[in-house]
Amino acid sequence: MIIDRYIMREIIKPTVAVCGILVFIFGCYMATRFLADALVGQLPGTTVILLILLRIAIALEVLLPTTLYLSVVVALGRLYKDSEMTALSACGVSRGRILRPVFFTALLIGVIVAGLSLFIRPWAYDKYYRLKAHAEANFDLRRMNDGTFYETENGARVIYAEKVDKQQDEARRVFIRTKRDDTLQVIYAGKANQSIDPASGRQILIFTDGSLYEFSRTGEAGRVIQFEQSAMPLEDKNELHLKYRVKSVSTGSLARSDDSREIAEFQWRLSTPLATVLLAMLGVPLSRSSPRRGKYAKVTTAVVIFAVYYNLSALTKKWVEKGILDTIPGIWWMQLLLAGLLLVLLWPPPILFFRRGR
C-alpha cells in the first residue's frame, strides 16, 4: 500500500499542476477571443465570463486525459532516472505491481472524464450556444462602434455602420446583409435608429433614405426597392431559434438515434473515459529508460503517439459522421489499436526478443 500511495501521489501531483496551467492558458486564449467581441459591444462582460467558464468545462474532457498520460510518463521516468525502479525491482516489486496504482489512478480520472464527456459536455455546449444566441439577439445599435461589422442571428445577418452617433441614438451610412434559405438581401441606408414596435413589442431598426437589393439563389430575377423609410424586426430574444448542433444533444437522445452524426458523437463520448485509462497505462512502458537519459527522455515519443492517436480519432469520427466508415466498429477501432499497442509494449512478442538477441 505504501508503494501504491507513493506512485499515485507522484502521478497526481503533476497531473493537477499541469492541468491547472493548461486551463489557465486555455482560459486566457478564450478570453482574448471573447473580449474582442465585448470591446466592440457585441457581448456583455458577464456573458464573456460565463462563456469562458463553459469552454473550460468542455476542454477538461481532453485536458485531463492528456495531462494524466504525460504525468505518468514523467513521474515514472523520474523513478527510472533516480534508480528507484531498479531498487523496487530488487525488492521483488513486479511490473504488475507498478501497473496497479497507475490503473487505479487512471480509473479515478476516467470516472471524472466520463462525467465530463457524457453529461457536462452536452450541457455546457447547450448553455454556450444559448448564451451566444441570446447575446446576438440582444442587439443594441447604441453599442456599435464606427466602422465595425456585427453578426446577429448566428451569422445570418451582418450589420455595419460607418458612423454611430450615440448622443442622438442613430447610425449613419448603414449596410446590412441578411441571408435566408433562398435569398440574399442587402440594405443600404443613409440613416438608421433602433426603436420598439408598439404593436408587437419587438425591437426594430428603422432605416431612412435607402435602397433594398434582393437576390434569389433559385435563378429568379432580383429586385431593387428605393425607400424613404423602412423597418426591419430584430430577432426576439424570447423566441430564440437555435441551430441544431449534435454536440449539445443529450447523451440519452444520442443513444436512441440512428443518425450517423449522432452515433459518431455518442461513440466519441463513450470512448473518452476508456481512452483515459488506456493512455495512462500506455505511459508505463513508454516511461521506461536508463538512469542516464533523464525523466523527460520519453516525453517526445509520448507526445508524438498522443498526437497521432488524437488526430486519427478525430478523423475517424468525421468518417463515421459522413458515412465513409460504418458505425460498427465506428471509432472503436482506434481504441482497439491503442489497446493492441499497449499489450505489445507491456508484453513484447517473442519475435522481438529474438531480433534483439541477434
C-alpha positions as CSV (number, residue, x, y, z in Angstrom):
1,M,0.0,0.0,0.0
2,I,2.9,2.4,0.7
3,I,4.3,1.9,-2.8
4,D,0.8,2.3,-4.3
5,R,0.2,5.6,-2.4
6,Y,3.7,6.8,-3.4
7,I,3.3,6.2,-7.1
8,M,-0.2,7.6,-7.1
9,R,1.0,10.7,-5.4
10,E,3.8,11.1,-7.9
11,I,1.3,10.9,-10.8
12,I,-1.5,13.0,-9.3
13,K,0.7,16.0,-8.3
14,P,2.0,16.8,-11.9
15,T,-1.5,16.0,-13.3
16,V,-3.1,18.6,-11.1
17,A,-0.3,21.2,-11.6
18,V,0.0,20.8,-15.4
19,C,-3.8,20.6,-15.9
20,G,-4.2,23.8,-13.9
21,I,-1.6,25.6,-16.0
22,L,-3.2,24.4,-19.3
23,V,-6.6,25.5,-18.0
24,F,-5.2,29.0,-17.3
25,I,-3.6,29.2,-20.7
26,F,-6.8,28.0,-22.4
27,G,-8.8,30.4,-20.4
28,C,-6.6,33.3,-21.4
29,Y,-6.8,32.2,-25.1
30,M,-10.6,32.1,-24.9
31,A,-10.7,35.5,-23.1
32,T,-8.8,37.1,-26.0
33,R,-11.4,35.8,-28.4
34,F,-14.5,36.9,-26.4
35,L,-13.1,40.1,-25.0
36,A,-12.6,41.3,-28.6
37,D,-16.4,41.0,-29.1
38,A,-17.0,42.6,-25.7
39,L,-14.9,45.6,-26.5
40,V,-16.9,46.3,-29.7
41,G,-20.2,45.9,-27.8
42,Q,-21.3,42.5,-29.0
43,L,-21.0,40.7,-25.7
44,P,-21.7,41.9,-22.1
45,G,-18.9,41.4,-19.6
46,T,-20.8,38.9,-17.5
47,T,-21.6,36.8,-20.6
48,V,-17.9,36.7,-21.5
49,I,-17.0,35.2,-18.1
50,L,-19.7,32.6,-18.4
51,L,-18.7,31.7,-22.0
52,I,-15.0,31.2,-20.8
53,L,-16.1,29.0,-17.9
54,L,-18.2,26.9,-20.2
55,R,-15.4,26.4,-22.7
56,I,-13.0,25.4,-19.9
57,A,-15.5,22.8,-18.7
58,I,-15.7,21.4,-22.3
59,A,-11.9,21.5,-22.7
60,L,-11.3,19.5,-19.5
61,E,-12.6,16.4,-21.3
62,V,-9.4,16.5,-23.3
63,L,-7.0,18.2,-20.9
64,L,-7.4,15.7,-18.1
65,P,-6.6,12.6,-20.1
66,T,-3.7,14.4,-21.8
67,T,-2.1,15.6,-18.6
68,L,-2.6,12.3,-16.8
69,Y,-0.9,10.4,-19.7
70,L,2.1,12.8,-19.7
71,S,2.3,12.8,-15.9
72,V,2.6,9.0,-15.9
73,V,5.5,9.2,-18.4
74,V,7.3,12.0,-16.4
75,A,6.6,10.6,-12.9
76,L,7.7,7.0,-13.7
77,G,10.6,8.4,-15.8
78,R,11.8,10.2,-12.7
79,L,11.7,6.9,-10.8
80,Y,13.9,5.3,-13.6
81,K,16.3,8.3,-13.5
82,D,16.8,8.1,-9.8
83,S,17.2,4.3,-9.9
84,E,14.1,3.9,-7.7
85,M,12.6,1.5,-10.2
86,T,15.8,-0.6,-10.0
87,A,15.6,-0.6,-6.2
88,L,11.9,-1.6,-6.3
89,S,12.7,-4.4,-8.8
90,A,15.4,-5.7,-6.5
91,C,12.9,-5.8,-3.6
92,G,10.6,-8.0,-5.7
93,V,8.2,-5.4,-7.0
94,S,7.0,-6.7,-10.3
95,R,5.8,-4.8,-13.4
96,G,2.2,-5.7,-12.5
97,R,2.7,-4.1,-9.1
98,I,3.7,-0.9,-10.8
99,L,0.7,-1.1,-13.1
100,R,-1.8,-1.4,-10.2
101,P,-1.5,2.2,-8.8
102,V,-1.4,3.6,-12.3
103,F,-4.6,1.7,-13.2
104,F,-6.5,2.9,-10.1
105,T,-5.4,6.5,-10.7
106,A,-6.5,6.3,-14.3
107,L,-9.8,4.7,-13.2
108,L,-10.4,7.6,-10.8
109,I,-9.6,10.2,-13.5
110,G,-11.6,8.1,-16.0
111,V,-14.7,8.4,-13.9
112,I,-14.3,12.2,-13.8
113,V,-13.8,12.3,-17.6
114,A,-16.9,10.1,-18.1
115,G,-19.0,12.6,-16.2
116,L,-17.5,15.4,-18.2
117,S,-18.0,13.7,-21.5
118,L,-21.4,12.2,-21.0
119,F,-23.1,14.9,-19.1
120,I,-21.1,18.1,-18.7
121,R,-20.1,18.3,-22.4
122,P,-23.6,18.4,-23.9
123,W,-24.9,20.7,-21.0
124,A,-22.0,23.1,-21.4
125,Y,-22.4,23.2,-25.2
126,D,-26.1,23.9,-24.9
127,K,-25.6,26.7,-22.5
128,Y,-22.8,28.1,-24.6
129,Y,-24.8,28.2,-27.8
130,R,-27.8,29.7,-25.9
131,L,-25.7,32.4,-24.3
132,K,-24.2,33.4,-27.7
133,A,-27.6,33.4,-29.4
134,H,-29.1,35.5,-26.6
135,A,-26.2,38.0,-26.8
136,E,-26.7,38.3,-30.5
137,A,-30.4,38.7,-30.2
138,N,-29.9,41.4,-27.6
139,F,-28.5,43.8,-30.3
140,D,-28.3,47.4,-29.4
141,L,-27.5,50.0,-32.1
142,R,-26.1,52.4,-29.5
143,R,-23.4,49.9,-28.5
144,M,-22.0,49.8,-32.1
145,N,-18.6,51.3,-32.9
146,D,-17.8,53.2,-36.1
147,G,-16.6,51.1,-39.0
148,T,-17.2,47.7,-37.2
149,F,-19.0,44.7,-38.6
150,Y,-21.5,42.9,-36.3
151,E,-23.1,39.5,-36.7
152,T,-26.5,38.5,-35.4
153,E,-28.8,35.5,-35.8
154,N,-25.9,33.1,-35.9
155,G,-24.2,34.9,-38.7
156,A,-27.2,35.1,-40.9
157,R,-27.3,38.9,-40.6
158,V,-24.3,41.3,-40.7
159,I,-24.6,45.0,-39.7
160,Y,-22.2,47.8,-40.4
161,A,-22.3,51.5,-39.8
162,E,-19.7,54.0,-41.0
163,K,-20.6,56.5,-38.2
164,V,-22.5,55.9,-34.9
165,D,-23.9,59.0,-33.1
166,K,-24.6,57.7,-29.6
167,Q,-26.0,61.0,-28.4
168,Q,-28.7,61.0,-31.0
169,D,-29.1,57.2,-30.9
170,E,-28.6,56.8,-34.6
171,A,-26.2,55.4,-37.1
172,R,-25.3,56.8,-40.5
173,R,-24.4,55.2,-43.8
174,V,-25.6,51.8,-42.6
175,F,-25.1,48.5,-44.5
176,I,-27.0,45.3,-43.7
177,R,-26.7,41.9,-45.3
178,T,-29.2,39.2,-44.5
179,K,-29.0,35.6,-45.7
180,R,-32.1,33.4,-45.9
181,D,-32.6,29.9,-47.4
182,D,-33.1,31.0,-51.0
183,T,-32.5,34.8,-50.9
184,L,-29.8,37.3,-50.1
185,Q,-30.9,40.7,-49.0
186,V,-28.8,43.8,-48.9
187,I,-29.9,47.2,-47.4
188,Y,-28.0,50.4,-47.6
189,A,-29.5,53.4,-45.8
190,G,-28.3,56.9,-45.1
191,K,-29.5,56.7,-41.5
192,A,-30.8,54.2,-39.1
193,N,-32.1,54.1,-35.5
194,Q,-33.5,51.5,-33.1
195,S,-37.0,51.5,-31.7
196,I,-39.7,49.3,-30.3
197,D,-42.7,48.3,-32.4
198,P,-45.8,49.3,-30.3
199,A,-47.9,46.5,-31.9
200,S,-45.6,43.6,-31.2
201,G,-43.2,45.0,-28.6
202,R,-40.2,43.8,-30.6
203,Q,-37.0,45.7,-31.3
204,I,-36.9,47.1,-34.8
205,L,-34.4,49.0,-36.9
206,I,-35.9,52.0,-38.8
207,F,-34.0,53.0,-42.0
208,T,-34.2,56.3,-43.7
209,D,-33.3,57.2,-47.3
210,G,-32.0,53.9,-48.5
211,S,-32.2,51.0,-51.0
212,L,-33.1,47.3,-50.7
213,Y,-31.5,44.8,-53.0
214,E,-32.8,41.3,-53.1
215,F,-31.2,38.4,-55.0
216,S,-32.5,34.9,-55.4
217,R,-30.4,31.7,-55.4
218,T,-33.0,29.8,-57.4
219,G,-32.4,31.8,-60.6
220,E,-35.3,34.2,-60.3
221,A,-34.9,37.8,-61.1
222,G,-33.7,40.1,-58.3
223,R,-35.3,43.3,-57.3
224,V,-34.3,46.8,-56.2
225,I,-36.5,49.0,-54.0
226,Q,-35.9,52.6,-53.1
227,F,-37.5,53.8,-49.9
228,E,-37.7,56.9,-47.7
229,Q,-38.3,54.8,-44.6
230,S,-38.4,51.1,-43.8
231,A,-38.4,49.0,-40.7
232,M,-36.7,45.6,-40.0
233,P,-37.7,43.5,-37.0
234,L,-34.7,42.1,-35.0
235,E,-34.6,38.6,-33.6
236,D,-36.8,38.3,-30.5
237,K,-34.6,37.2,-27.5
238,N,-37.6,35.5,-26.0
239,E,-38.1,33.3,-29.2
240,L,-34.5,32.2,-30.0
241,H,-34.3,29.7,-32.9
242,L,-31.1,27.7,-32.1
243,K,-29.4,25.9,-34.9
244,Y,-29.2,22.1,-34.4
245,R,-25.8,21.1,-33.1
246,V,-25.1,17.5,-32.3
247,K,-22.6,18.5,-29.6
248,S,-25.4,19.9,-27.5
249,V,-27.7,16.9,-27.8
250,S,-28.1,14.9,-24.5
251,T,-26.3,11.5,-24.3
252,G,-29.6,9.7,-23.7
253,S,-31.0,11.1,-27.0
254,L,-27.8,10.1,-28.9
255,A,-28.1,6.5,-27.5
256,R,-31.5,6.1,-29.2
257,S,-30.5,7.7,-32.5
258,D,-29.9,6.0,-35.9
259,D,-28.3,9.1,-37.4
260,S,-24.6,8.6,-38.3
261,R,-23.6,12.1,-36.9
262,E,-25.3,11.4,-33.6
263,I,-23.8,7.8,-33.4
264,A,-20.3,9.2,-34.0
265,E,-20.9,11.8,-31.2
266,F,-22.2,9.1,-28.9
267,Q,-19.2,6.8,-29.6
268,W,-16.8,9.7,-29.0
269,R,-18.3,10.4,-25.6
270,L,-18.2,6.8,-24.6
271,S,-14.6,6.3,-25.9
272,T,-13.1,9.3,-24.0
273,P,-13.1,7.7,-20.5
274,L,-11.8,4.4,-22.0
275,A,-9.0,6.3,-23.8
276,T,-8.1,8.0,-20.4
277,V,-7.4,4.6,-18.9
278,L,-5.6,3.2,-21.9
279,L,-3.4,6.2,-22.4
280,A,-2.4,6.2,-18.7
281,M,-1.5,2.5,-18.9
282,L,0.4,3.2,-22.1
283,G,2.5,5.7,-20.2
284,V,4.0,2.9,-18.1
285,P,6.0,1.1,-20.8
286,L,6.8,4.5,-22.5
287,S,8.4,5.8,-19.4
288,R,11.0,3.0,-19.3
289,S,14.5,4.4,-19.7
290,S,18.0,4.2,-18.4
291,P,19.0,6.5,-15.4
292,R,21.4,8.5,-17.6
293,R,18.7,9.6,-20.1
294,G,16.7,11.7,-17.6
295,K,13.0,11.7,-16.7
296,Y,11.9,13.6,-19.9
297,A,13.7,11.1,-22.2
298,K,10.4,9.6,-23.5
299,V,8.2,12.6,-23.4
300,T,8.8,13.4,-27.1
301,T,7.8,9.9,-28.1
302,A,4.7,10.1,-25.8
303,V,3.6,13.4,-27.4
304,V,4.0,12.0,-30.9
305,I,2.0,8.9,-30.1
306,F,-0.8,11.0,-28.5
307,A,-0.9,13.5,-31.4
308,V,-1.2,10.6,-33.9
309,Y,-3.9,8.9,-31.8
310,Y,-5.9,12.1,-31.2
311,N,-5.9,13.2,-34.8
312,L,-6.8,9.8,-36.1
313,S,-9.6,9.6,-33.6
314,A,-11.0,12.9,-34.8
315,L,-10.6,11.9,-38.4
316,T,-12.4,8.6,-37.7
317,K,-15.2,10.5,-36.1
318,K,-15.6,12.6,-39.2
319,W,-15.6,9.4,-41.4
320,V,-18.4,7.9,-39.3
321,E,-20.4,11.2,-39.5
322,K,-20.1,11.2,-43.3
323,G,-20.9,7.5,-43.7
324,I,-17.4,6.7,-45.1
325,L,-16.9,4.3,-42.2
326,D,-19.5,2.0,-40.8
327,T,-20.9,2.8,-37.3
328,I,-19.6,-0.7,-36.3
329,P,-16.7,-0.7,-35.5
330,G,-17.0,3.1,-35.9
331,I,-14.4,4.9,-33.9
332,W,-13.8,1.9,-31.6
333,W,-11.1,0.6,-33.9
334,M,-8.9,3.4,-32.6
335,Q,-9.3,2.1,-29.1
336,L,-8.6,-1.4,-30.2
337,L,-5.4,-0.1,-31.9
338,L,-4.4,1.7,-28.7
339,A,-5.1,-1.4,-26.6
340,G,-3.0,-3.5,-29.1
341,L,-0.1,-1.1,-28.8
342,L,-0.3,-1.3,-25.0
343,L,-0.2,-5.1,-25.0
344,V,2.7,-5.2,-27.4
345,L,4.7,-2.7,-25.3
346,L,3.9,-4.4,-22.0
347,W,4.4,-8.0,-23.2
348,P,6.5,-7.9,-26.3
349,P,6.1,-10.9,-28.6
350,P,9.0,-13.5,-28.5
351,I,10.0,-12.5,-32.1
352,L,11.1,-9.1,-30.7
353,F,13.4,-10.7,-28.1
354,F,14.8,-12.9,-30.9
355,R,15.7,-10.0,-33.1
356,R,17.3,-8.1,-30.2
357,G,19.4,-11.1,-29.4
358,R,20.7,-11.2,-32.9
